[in-house]
């Protein structure tokens, strides 16, 4: 299981950043992070608990929603793609958020005990029974990473970040939906440069559906327009 949490990864990144800033005193040093790595970039830019702060950050498909909300959203997107109807999807979202709330406040055992009340009558309908099995599986496979993630919200770090930020999304991202997350970043930190690219998935590749099962079929590593945008941003930082 994952015994390390996002906070541990952020601490590792901060240590490397601190060393680089000592080694290259006259250079501006930034952090580029994808997805959870983007969250770590927000953490380092916004938090005062690490030895070093980046001079700028670039994020790709970085969650801005609270951890429990983003995980619930990912589940719902997956269920929709598997053909589960929208009412059942919303029932699942509510149930899994209730489960996470109990896990956060009272722990895993208490969460397991509340499943019958969180999923009333779910055993008698095939698609609901399958969703209940999934909710059971969450409590059986809980990791320190998950417990940290459902309790973490990036909002305060995004709000506190003072360095230049380039925050990029793909509008076909099915893991960190751009329409939800981009607006949150803009609201929290109006100084951030937030952009969504048409036709790109969570890996910032041109795609058809944006679904996870499509990733393996795509030849492109990353869309050239994203690379250009990042290069222009870093160039603008270094020529100030």
C-alpha positions as CSV (number, residue, x, y, z in Angstrom):
1,X,0.0,0.0,0.0
2,X,0.9,3.6,-0.3
3,X,2.4,4.6,3.1
4,X,3.7,7.9,1.8
5,X,1.3,10.8,1.5
6,X,1.2,13.9,-0.7
7,X,2.7,15.9,2.2
8,X,5.7,13.5,2.2
9,X,6.2,14.0,-1.5
10,X,6.0,17.8,-1.0
11,X,8.6,17.6,1.7
12,X,10.9,15.6,-0.6
13,X,10.4,18.2,-3.4
14,X,11.1,21.1,-1.0
15,X,14.3,19.5,0.1
16,X,15.5,19.2,-3.5
17,X,14.4,22.8,-4.2
18,X,16.3,24.0,-1.1
19,X,19.5,22.3,-2.4
20,X,19.1,23.8,-5.9
21,X,18.5,27.3,-4.5
22,X,21.8,27.0,-2.5
23,X,23.7,25.6,-5.5
24,X,22.3,28.1,-8.1
25,X,21.9,31.3,-6.1
26,X,21.6,33.6,-9.1
27,X,19.0,31.6,-10.9
28,X,15.2,31.6,-10.7
29,X,14.1,28.1,-9.9
30,X,10.5,26.9,-10.5
31,X,8.5,23.8,-10.1
32,X,6.5,22.1,-12.8
33,X,4.0,19.5,-11.5
34,X,1.4,17.3,-13.2
35,X,-1.8,16.3,-11.4
36,X,-0.8,15.4,-7.8
37,X,2.6,17.0,-8.7
38,X,0.7,20.2,-9.5
39,X,-0.9,20.1,-6.0
40,X,2.6,19.8,-4.6
41,X,3.7,22.8,-6.6
42,X,0.7,24.7,-5.0
43,X,1.8,23.5,-1.5
44,X,5.4,24.7,-2.0
45,X,4.3,28.0,-3.4
46,X,1.7,28.7,-0.7
47,X,2.9,27.1,2.5
48,X,5.6,28.6,4.9
49,X,6.5,25.3,6.5
50,X,9.2,24.3,4.0
51,X,12.8,25.8,3.8
52,X,12.5,27.0,0.3
53,X,9.8,28.5,-2.0
54,X,9.8,28.2,-5.8
55,X,10.3,31.4,-7.8
56,X,7.4,30.3,-10.1
57,X,5.3,27.3,-10.7
58,X,3.6,25.6,-13.7
59,X,0.9,23.0,-13.1
60,X,-0.8,20.6,-15.5
61,X,-4.2,19.1,-14.6
62,X,-3.7,20.0,-10.9
63,X,-6.7,19.5,-8.6
64,X,-8.0,22.6,-6.9
65,X,-11.1,21.0,-5.4
66,X,-10.8,19.4,-1.9
67,X,-9.5,15.9,-2.0
68,X,-12.7,14.1,-1.1
69,X,-14.6,16.1,-3.8
70,X,-12.1,15.3,-6.5
71,X,-12.0,11.6,-5.7
72,X,-15.8,11.5,-5.7
73,X,-15.9,13.3,-9.0
74,X,-13.5,10.8,-10.6
75,X,-15.7,7.9,-9.4
76,X,-18.8,9.5,-10.9
77,X,-17.0,10.1,-14.2
78,X,-15.9,6.5,-14.3
79,X,-19.4,5.2,-13.4
80,X,-21.0,7.4,-16.2
81,X,-18.5,6.0,-18.7
82,X,-19.5,2.5,-17.6
83,X,-23.1,3.3,-18.4
84,X,-24.5,3.9,-14.9
85,X,-27.5,6.3,-15.1
86,X,-27.1,9.9,-13.7
87,X,-29.4,9.4,-10.7
88,X,-27.4,6.4,-9.5
89,X,-24.2,8.3,-10.1
90,X,-25.4,11.2,-7.9
91,X,-26.5,8.7,-5.2
92,X,-23.0,7.2,-5.3
93,X,-21.4,10.7,-5.0
94,X,-23.4,11.5,-1.9
95,X,-22.7,8.1,-0.4
96,X,-19.0,8.2,-1.0
97,X,-18.7,11.8,0.4
98,X,-20.6,10.6,3.5
99,X,-18.2,7.7,3.8
100,X,-15.2,10.0,3.5
101,X,-16.6,12.3,6.2
102,X,-16.9,9.5,8.7
103,X,-13.4,8.2,7.8
104,X,-12.0,11.7,8.4
105,X,-13.7,12.2,11.7
106,X,-14.1,8.7,13.2
107,X,-11.8,6.4,11.3
108,X,-12.0,3.4,9.1
109,X,-13.9,0.9,11.4
110,X,-16.6,3.5,12.1
111,X,-16.9,4.1,8.4
112,X,-17.4,0.4,7.7
113,X,-20.2,0.2,10.3
114,X,-22.0,3.1,8.7
115,X,-22.1,1.6,5.2
116,X,-25.6,0.0,5.7
117,X,-27.1,3.4,6.7
118,X,-25.1,5.3,3.9
119,X,-26.3,2.8,1.3
120,X,-29.9,1.9,2.4
121,X,-31.6,-0.8,0.2
122,X,-28.7,-0.9,-2.2
123,X,-28.4,-4.7,-2.0
124,X,-31.6,-5.2,-4.0
125,X,-30.7,-3.4,-7.3
126,X,-27.9,-4.8,-9.4
127,X,-26.1,-1.5,-10.2
128,X,-26.5,-0.3,-6.6
129,X,-25.2,-3.6,-5.2
130,X,-22.1,-3.1,-7.4
131,X,-21.7,0.4,-6.2
132,X,-22.0,-0.7,-2.5
133,X,-19.3,-3.3,-3.1
134,X,-17.1,-0.5,-4.3
135,X,-17.8,1.5,-1.2
136,X,-16.9,-1.5,0.9
137,X,-13.7,-1.9,-1.0
138,X,-12.7,1.7,-0.2
139,X,-12.7,0.9,3.5
140,X,-10.9,-2.4,3.0
141,X,-8.1,-0.9,1.0
142,X,-7.5,2.4,2.8
143,X,-4.0,3.8,2.7
144,X,-2.3,6.6,4.5
145,X,-2.3,8.4,1.1
146,X,-6.1,8.2,0.8
147,X,-6.7,9.3,4.4
148,X,-4.5,12.3,3.9
149,X,-6.0,13.1,0.4
150,X,-9.6,13.1,1.6
151,X,-8.7,15.6,4.4
152,X,-6.6,17.9,2.2
153,X,-7.9,21.0,0.4
154,X,-5.5,23.0,-1.8
155,X,-7.5,26.2,-1.4
156,X,-5.4,27.9,1.3
157,X,-2.1,27.1,-0.5
158,X,-3.5,28.4,-3.8
159,X,-4.8,31.5,-2.1
160,X,-1.5,32.2,-0.3
161,X,0.9,31.6,-3.3
162,X,2.6,34.9,-4.3
163,X,4.9,33.7,-7.1
164,X,4.0,33.7,-10.8
165,X,1.7,30.7,-11.6
166,X,0.8,29.2,-14.9
167,X,-2.1,26.8,-14.3
168,X,-3.0,24.7,-17.3
169,X,-5.9,22.2,-18.0
170,X,-7.2,20.2,-20.9
171,X,-10.9,20.6,-21.5
172,X,-11.3,16.8,-22.1
173,X,-9.7,15.9,-18.8
174,X,-11.8,13.2,-17.2
175,X,-9.7,12.9,-14.0
176,X,-9.4,16.6,-13.0
177,X,-12.2,18.3,-14.9
178,X,-11.1,21.7,-16.1
179,X,-14.5,23.3,-15.8
180,X,-14.6,22.7,-12.1
181,X,-10.9,23.3,-11.2
182,X,-9.8,26.2,-13.4
183,X,-12.5,28.5,-12.0
184,X,-11.6,27.7,-8.4
185,X,-7.9,28.6,-9.0
186,X,-9.0,31.9,-10.7
187,X,-11.3,32.7,-7.8
188,X,-8.7,31.9,-5.2
189,X,-5.8,33.6,-6.9
190,X,-6.6,36.2,-9.5
191,X,-2.9,36.7,-10.2
192,X,-2.5,33.2,-11.6
193,X,-2.5,32.6,-15.3
194,X,-5.1,29.9,-15.8
195,X,-5.8,28.4,-19.2
196,X,-7.8,25.5,-20.6
197,X,-6.7,23.9,-23.9
198,X,-9.3,22.5,-26.3
199,X,-9.3,18.8,-27.1
200,X,-6.7,17.8,-24.5
201,X,-6.9,15.1,-21.8
202,X,-5.5,14.8,-18.3
203,X,-2.0,14.0,-19.8
204,X,-2.3,17.2,-22.0
205,X,-2.5,15.1,-25.1
206,X,-4.9,15.5,-28.1
207,X,-7.6,12.9,-27.6
208,X,-11.0,11.8,-28.7
209,X,-12.8,11.0,-25.4
210,X,-10.3,11.9,-22.7
211,X,-11.1,8.6,-20.9
212,X,-8.3,6.8,-19.0
213,X,-8.5,3.7,-21.2
214,X,-7.6,5.9,-24.3
215,X,-4.2,6.9,-22.9
216,X,-2.3,3.8,-24.1
217,X,-3.5,4.3,-27.7
218,X,-2.2,7.9,-28.0
219,X,1.2,8.4,-29.6
220,X,1.7,12.1,-28.7
221,X,3.7,12.7,-25.4
222,X,2.3,16.2,-24.8
223,X,0.6,18.7,-27.0
224,X,3.1,21.1,-28.7
225,X,1.0,24.1,-27.8
226,X,1.3,23.3,-24.1
227,X,5.1,23.1,-24.4
228,X,5.1,26.4,-26.2
229,X,3.0,28.0,-23.6
230,X,5.2,26.7,-20.8
231,X,8.4,27.9,-22.6
232,X,7.0,31.4,-23.2
233,X,6.0,31.6,-19.5
234,X,9.4,30.6,-18.2
235,X,11.1,32.9,-20.8
236,X,8.9,35.8,-19.5
237,X,9.9,35.1,-15.9
238,X,13.6,34.9,-16.8
239,X,13.7,38.1,-18.8
240,X,12.0,40.3,-16.2
